[in-house]
Amino acid sequence: MNRYSRTAAVAGALVVGALAFPGTPAAARDGGLWGAATIAPGREGIVEVAGVPETAADATLTLTAPRGTRVTGTPLDASGHRGSVSADGRSATYTVTGGAAGQDRVFTFVLAVPAHAVPGTRLRDCFLRLTDGRGVPRAVGRCAVTVGLAGPTLTRPLSGVALAARPEISGTAHPGAQVTVRDKDDQEACATTAAPDGTWACIPGSGLPAGANRLQAVATLNGVSAMSEQVDISVARDDEAQ
């Protein structure tokens, strides 16, 4: 698996597909260029661009990156398409070198978002342009890139250790994020806010039910959210568990 394949797999939970992005503008529905992605701070993600017309043979599609971000790759691996990234990472292109692109063709660009980006922010100045073989503009559009939220971690309790009904639950998340811990029945176990150093901890207000259970942390900030991996736990039938 190459680097871009790994990037796509990791970013899969964060990326919003171009064709499924809520509120797709009328211009996109009518055949205009359109792309979208949600990428966490300090991560790379895939911007998917659709709307390239069937007659795009010998044309060039250019994506200009939003302010503060960089294009790091053009991973589309298909016959008749040649991708390249500018030296400064401000833009990248695909040149259709042969055959019709097809209306359903999705062109993918890898975009890196800086670590200091604020979750929930819509990044500005992401532009798309399609020119023909003579350099004449044939279509334009925009890409909606939103700063997502990195998944929180749930480091305590440890799986396989018998727990009291009200164990301390802790982990890490983006500073200032609201963290809610839910059990296997999607019931809230406890909630708190991540500290400036990214750590968080909470204790269930009421005891967790005895027996096997599963915990997962959900972090939310500025309208975007992310989930941790699930942790299997076992709650003792009395409060003497260590």
N, C-alpha and C positions, 0 to 999 in steps of 0.2 A: 504493500500500500504506500503510495507516494505522499509527500507532505501535504498536498492540497486535499487528497482523499481523507487524510487524518483530520485536517482542519474542518472539512465538511461534516465528518462524523461527529466531532466534538461540538461543533456549532449548531448541529441539527436542532437541538432543543431551543436554541436562541433565535434562529433565523426564521423570518416570516416569508413564505414563498411569494414571489411577485404576483402570481395569478390569484392568490387567495388573500391578499392584503385587504383588510377592511377599509371601506371608503375609497376604493380605486376610482380615480377621477374619470369623468366622461371621455376625456381625450384618450385615455388608455383603452377604454372599452371600444372606442371608435377607431382603433388602430394606431394610436400614438405610442411612443416608447414609454416604458414604465418599469421601474425596479424598486425593490424594497428589501430591507433587512433589519433585524434587531440584534445588536452585538454588544456584549458586555465590555466594560472598561478593561483595557489592557489585553484584549483578546482579538483574534482574527475571526472573521465570519464571511459568509458568502452572500454577495448581492446578486440576485437573479434578475435579469433584464429580459422582458418580453416585448412583443409588438413589432419586431423587425419584419417587414413585409416580404412576401414570397419572391419579389423581384429584386432582392438585395444582392444578387450575384455581382462580384467585383466592387462591392461597396465596403465602407469602413464604419464600424460602430465605435464611438469613443465615449468613455465614462470619465468625467472629471470628478475627482474625489471631494467630499465635503471638507470644509475648513478643519484643519488640524489632524486630518486622517491621511493615510497613505494606501494606495493600491499596491499590493505585494504579489499578485499573481493573476494569471488568466488561465484557469485550469481546464477549460472546455477542451476535451480531446476528441475531435471529430474531423473527419476528412473534409477538406475544403475550407477550413477555418484556421487562420494564423493569428495568434495573440501575442501582444507585446506590452511591456510596462515602461513608462518613461523613466529616465534616470533618477528624477527626484520623487517619483511615486505619486505625483499629483494627478496623473491620468494613465489610462491604459486603453488599448484598442484591440478590436478583432477585425481582421480583413477577411472578407468572404472571397476566397481565391477560386472557387469553382462550384457549380451547382446552385440550385435555389436554396435559400436558407430555410424556407418553410415558416408559415405563420406561427406554428406551435413550438418553434425552436426557442430555447431559453439559453441566453448567454450568461456565463457566470464569471464574476470578478471577485477576487479575495481582497477584503478591505480590513486594515488594521486600525483599531480605535485606541487612542491614548489612555493610559492608566488613570489620568486625572479627569477624564470625561465624567459628567454627572448623569447618573442613571435617570431615565425618563426624558432626557433632552432629545429633541429632534434636531439633528445636525443639518446645517444649512449648506446651500450651494453645491448640491450634488446634481450634476447635469449630464444629459445624454444627447448625443448627436449622431445622426447617420448621414454620411456623404457618399455620393456615387464615385465611380472611378475617376472622374474629372475633378473631384473635390467640391462639387456643388451640393449644398445641404438638401437632404430629401426628407428628413424627419427630425424632430427634437422631442425632448421629454425631460422628466426629472426622476430622481430616485429618492425615496423616503427612507432615510437611515436613522433609526432610533437607538439611543444608548440603552442597552439592556442592563441586567443585573446578574453578577456572577452567583452561582449557586452557593448557599450557605453550607457549612459543615456541621455535623452533629457528632461530637467526639465523646461525650458522656451521656448516658451510661454505656458501658461496654456490653456487647452481645455475649450471652452465655453465662452471665453472672446473675445470681438470684438477687432481686431488688426488693427494697421496701416499697410500700404503696406510694410514697411521695419522695422519689429520688431526685437529686439535683440533676438537671438536664442542661448541658452546656455545649458550646461550639463557637464557630466564628461566622461572621457575615459582613457585608459592606457596612462601614460605620454609619450609624443613624437609621439603619433599616429596622422596620418592625418585624420581629421574628415570632412566629406562632408555631408551636409544636402540636402535631395532631397524631392520634393513635390510629390503629387499624380500622376503626369504625368511623374515621374522619371526625372524631370528637376532639375538641381543643383540650390539650393537657395543661398547657401554660403558655404565657406570652410575655415578651419583653422587648427592649430596644437594644440594638448592638451599640456598644461603647465606642468612643473615638478610636480605640485601638483595634476595633473589629471583634472583640470578644463579647459573648453574651452568656447568660445563665438564668434559669428560672426553676421554680419548684411547683409541681401541681398543687392547685388550691384544694382539690379533693383527691382522695386516693385513687390510683389507677386500679382497675379490676384485677383480681388475682388470676394468674395463669399466663399463657402465652399472649404476647402483644407485639405491636410494631409501631415505632415512632418515626416521624419525618418532620423536618423543620422547613417552614415556608417563609422566605424573606420577601418583604414588600417595601418599595421606596419609590415615591413620585409616580405611582401608577404602573410600575413594572414589577414583576415578581419572579422568583426562582425557587426551586426546591432542592433539598439535600437528598442524598441517598437514604434509603430506609434502613433502620436498625432493628433487628429482631431482639426482643427482650422477654424476660420471664419474671413476673411479679410473684413474690412469695405469698403464701396464704396467711402469714402473720407479719407483724412489724419488727421481727427480730433479725431479718436479713441484714447483712452488712453491706 
